[in-house]
Structure formats: C-alpha cells, structure tokens
Amino acid sequence: MKRFSSLASRAKPAPKNLSERSSHHKIFNKKNPFKLTPKQSLDQKQTNKTEASFGDNSSTSSSSSSVNSHILSKLNGVLHSNSRVSAHTHAKPIDHYYISQLLAREDWFLLLNHELKAKRINLVPRFVVSVLQNQENPLHSLRFYIWVSNFDQLLAKDQSVKGVLGNVLYRKGPVILFVELLRDIKNSGFGVTEDLLCVLIGSWGRLGLAKYCADIFGQISFLGISPSTRLYNAVVDALVKSNSIDLAYLKFQQMSADNCKPDRFTYNILIHGVCRIGVVDEALRLVKQMEGLGHIPNVFTYTILIDGFCNAKRVDEAFRVFKIMKERNVSPNEATVRSLVHGVFRCFDPRKAFELLIRFMEREPITQKLACDTLLYCLSNNSMAREAAMFLRKTAERGYLPESSAFNNTMTCLIKGLDLNETCGILDSFIKQGVKPGFRTYLLLMEALYKAGRVMDGDLYLNHMVEDGHVSNAHSYNMVIDCFCKANMMDRAAKVFKEMRDTGIAPNLVTFNTLISGYCKGREVNKARELLKMLLDCGFKPDKFTFTSIIDCLCRAHRIEDALNCFSEMIEWGVTPNTITYNILIRSLCVIGDVARSLRLLRKMQIDGISPDVYSFNALIQSFCGMNKIEKAEKLFVSMLTLGLSPDNYSYAALIKALCELGRFDEAKQKFLSMEANGCSPDSYTSNLILEALLQQARFEEAHDIVKRCNAGGISLKSTPNL
C-alpha cells in the first residue's frame, strides 16, 4: 500500500496498557508509515484514559514526579494554614457519601448526634460548608443545616454557611415546605428557624416562585415564627428578584400592621427593584421617604441610584448623585465607580463617553485608580486602541499602574489594534515599573512579532515569559508550541518540543495534535508522519483533532481519495468526526466538482447526528449556483433556514449572482431584501451586486432605494453617477 491516508490499519486502536503500546514501535508498514492495522474488533476499541491526562502514564519522568510532589506539598501547606485545624493534627477527609446515607435515614438526627459524640463530625464552618455543598439531595443539606443550627446558633448564622445552603437550594431545588418535610422536622425535635426561613425564601425568589414566597410568609405563624423586619426584608427581596414589584410593594405596606418598621435594607431593596425596571423617579421618592424616617442613604443606596439613572439614559443625574455622595462624605466603593463608568459607556458613543469620563476623573481624583482600571476595560472592549494607549501614557506619568487583569485586557487590545512598535514601547515601560504581563499577553505579542518577521523581538518577550516563571508545565509548553505553529515557525516549535521533553515534562495528546496540525498546514507530510508515530509510541490514541488535521492536509495536497479513506479509518477507530471534519471534505469535493459525493456526505453527517453549520451548506450552494442549478441551491438554502441556521453573505451572494445571471432580477432583489429578516446584514459585495444588476436594467428608482438603505446601514458602495 502506498496510500498516505491509512491511519488505522497497522496498530491496535486501543491497547490495554502503556507497556503493551510501547512494544508496538515496529507496527508501521515501511512503505507507508501512516498505515496502521486495527487488530481488535470495534467493540474492543476503548478510549484510552491516558489521553485525558498524561500524568497517569507510567512513562512520566521521575523529575516531573518530584516537581509535582513539591507543588502538592506547597498546596497542602496552604490548605492547612487556612484551616481551623491545628497544624500538628492531620484532618481526615470527610466521607460525604457516608454522611448522605445517614441523612437519608428516618432517624437521621439520632445518627448525627452519635457521630458528633464519636468526634467524627466537626462543628466548624469549613466542615459544615463541605457537607452542605456535597449533598446530591438538597433535602439532606436542609436536614444537616437544621441539625447544626440546634447545636450552634452562631454557626448557623455564619454568612458562608448560609450562603452555601442558599446556593444549594437554588441550584438543586426548589425545596418547598411540604407536609411530610415539616412532620419530619417536628419528629426530630427541631424546628424551622428564622435564619433557615430567610435562606429558603431567598432561594424561592431566585427561582421565580413569587406567589409561593408570599403564601408561605402569610402562614409563618403555623411554623411558630412571628413576623419581623428581617423576615419582611427577605420576602420583599425575594419578590423583587422574581420580578414581582407590585407584590413586593404590597408586603412593604403590610409591615406596619405587623408592628414591623422598614429599615434601610428594606428601602434599598425596593429602590433597587424600581431602578431595575426604569422607574427612577419612584426611587427618588423612596429615598426621600427613607430620609424622613431617619434612615440615612448609604453607599449601596447611591450606587443603585447611579445605575438606575444610567439605565434610564439620565447620565447628568447619575453624576449629580456622585456629587451628593461627596458632599455627604459617603465614600464610593468599587461597585459605585463601575456602575458609573459602564453606565456612561452604555448611554453614549464610546468616544463621547471617554471624553465625559476624563473630565469627571479630573474633578474626582479620589476614584482615580479604580476608575482608570474600569475605563481601560471599557476602552479595550470597544476596540479603542489609540485612546487606550494615550490614556495609559498620560496616567502613567502621574504614577498610575493598572491592575493586572485591566492591564492584560488593554494590552490585548493594543496588540490587535495598534502599531507593534508603539505597543512594545508601552509594554516595556510598564515592565520597567514592575508590572508583570500575563502569559496570554506575552503569547499574543510574540505571535504578532513572529508573524511580522521580527524574530529577535519575539524572542526577547519569550525570555521575559520564561524568567517570570510562566513556562513550567505541559499546558504552558503547549501554548508556546502553538504560538510558533501559528507563526509557521515549525523548526522553533520542534525545538521547544525537544526542550520540553529534555526538561522532564511529558508531552500530552494536545502537544502532538498541535505539532501535527502545524506540520499539516505547512504540508510537511514526513514531519507529520514522524509525530504520528511518536504519538502512538507514547501510548496515545489519535482523536478527532489528529484525524481532522491529517484529512485537511490530504485535501490541501489534492489527495481527496486518501482523505476519504482516512475518514473511513477514523470511524473504524471509534473516533466520531465533528462538523469541521465533514466541512473540509464537503468543500474539497465541491472544489473538484464531485457535488454528488459532497451532498451524500452532508446527508450522512445529519444521519449520524452531527449538526451542520452554514459552512457545510455554502460550498454546495455555491457549486449548484455555478452549475446554474438554482432550484437545488434554493432547496439547500431552505434546509438551512429549517434547521435554524442563519445564512451569511456568501450564501446570499451566490444566489443573488446566479439569479441575476439568469435574468431573474425580481427574485434576486427579493432575496437581498430578505437578508436582515433572516439575521444577516448585507455587506458591501452583496449590496454592490444587486445595485449593479438594477442599474443595468435601468431600474433607477429601485436602485436609489437600495442606496438609501445601504447608506443608513453604513455600507460602502461603488460610485454610482446615475443616482
């Protein structure tokens, strides 16, 4: 056999263990090293667990093991230092399954008492939180909390404990107070406390059970609990979170009937609710009422108001609230500043927002650091590289050093949108001031420099990255190798791979796939073959990424039959192709004019449960249009819409062009006008296509309408002197 494709005809797809795998280093056909032979039936082909984690592989070097042991010992030291257990005692792992079994019994409370006396249960927050988090049945978490609250009320009031219970009841709930549950609690000798009821009400609110909240609150006397301001706050908050403002107001008005007085928490909850639905004037009325009762607004009140005014596009009033805070000596917190900065960007064009906030920051130096970080985040998210660079330079002159995530986010924006020299200059100046860029920032800059041919500059940042300790494990080495592959520097990628192995860090399947993909894109068939052999020698099984890279390589080399054979072998190995694998073959078959086989592949893809995407259809639509088989192209187009896919400009352009060439101009125009309704904004090419067709037919009025639509959408058109 001289086929390059045969990837599954000379070796076992899933040998039982690593030693067995390693012994098959002579399995390759000398004439065709890519040809492997599966010696087991498909039923015996099991995915090897070592491809998920090379750490389990027996070939991992001793030096790597010692590094891992060192890291584990460090982590253990951190965990012990943060726990309440003495450093001299070894905390036993919590047997969550055993505790779950106890909590599932009818006499759960007696069994828990016994475990406590035997000192197998620790009444400390860390232990309680762990038990609550690790119960599959939320009723078990509820039982455990009830039991704890009757032994240690301070522990039951601990915010971390209540927070975890609330999250469990929300994620795995709802847990409602049905009759059997209440009977169970009563039989245990315990009861539903106010703390527990507040947590339950909170979970119901997050789940949108507004009516149930209100109903249970109306019957709390049957639980032996009297109404209190705290309980009212819990139910009002739950109703607000479940978008039942009217019901929340009703409960608010009932407070006085139960001799409960609203406090600042009550008002803040309601103010937040009305601001969220845009009724800011009602929020101001509540603030006045609150002040009239002697409750002074705090930072949370003002933050809610600022966010509300920004949501209502009343930015001037948001700034005024900030000024009132200053006058009343209320210091803004992080949420206040972020609400204002993000709110201004929501209300205005990004450049106008930038100008407004620069003026604001000059007046309010107290918020400088946090406001700068938030402003940089907004500039970066809006791809305003030039403004971000200018802002960084000016603020750096005043001694500002951005927070790590803000800096890395900004550098990503600069690398993508600014001159490389300028970007490197800014980065270097901050490195000199002690700022440590993140791993991905280094990688992105290195890739840009290498692609621009500036190898020495890229190497400079690679050295910085190594010195900062970023390259120390398989994941980081894989990322560096990927960087060189993307820059088409395969010799350097191979060098890093060798260094990785020499350092004692074992490559994993991702490492091999990255290199194979890089060699395949560069059509270096022999190198890809060597890597595939090494992958198998290391005990890994090729996965969908391995096969897809090789199939793509064969298609690029116009060896379609070999690619299809490789595709068949992929299925033999029990590896499921993905959409990308199918798309590569569909496109390649269309290129050589074999539309029939391409169409069969699309059908097989759907039969096998692989969801096609727009690219799966586009190659076929373009092929049918090129063959003037417009009805078949239209049929595929309708199939896309039926599957819920939004056709793109390539889909529309092919159909519009084919319809125009066939003289079916009305249909072409109708297709163009339907684009936005189907979730596709026309681009310059598609718009010029229909415009030229209308002008050729002297349909100037219709062409003028198209020009108006395009101008309104900011689409650039060719010069049209007749209009």
Secondary structure, DSSP 8 states (H G I E B T S, - for coil): ---S---SSSS-SS-SSHHHHHTTTT-S-SS-TT-----S-GGG----GGGT-GGG-TT--HHHHHHHHHHHHHHHHHHHHHSSS-TTS------HHHHHHHHHSTTHHHHHHHHHHTT-S--SHHHHHHHHHT-SSHHHHHHHHHHHHHH-HHHHH-HHHHHHHHHHHHHS------HHHHHHHHHTT----HHHHHHHHHHHHHTT-HHHHHHHHTTGGGGT----HHHHHHHHHHHHHTT-HHHHHHHHHHGGGGT----HHHHHHHHHHHHHTT-HHHHHHHHHHHHHTT----HHHHHHHHHHHHHTT-HHHHHHHHHHHHHTT----HHHHHHHHHHHHHHS-HHHHHHHHHHHHHH-GGGHHHHHHHHHHHHHHTT-HHHHHHHHHHHHHTT----HHHHHHHHHHHHHHS-HHHHHHHHHHHHHTT----HHHHHHHHHHHHHTT-HHHHHHHHHHHHHTT---SHHHHHHHHHHHHHTT-HHHHHHHHHHHHHTT----HHHHHHHHHHHHHTT-HHHHHHHHHHHHHTT----HHHHHHHHHHHHHTT-HHHHHHHHHHHHHTT----HHHHHHHHHHHHHTT-HHHHHHHHHHHHHTT----HHHHHHHHHHHHHTT-HHHHHHHHHHHHHTT----HHHHHHHHHHHHHTT-HHHHHHHHHTTGGGT----HHHHHHHHHHHHHTT-HHHHHHHHHHHHHTT------TT-
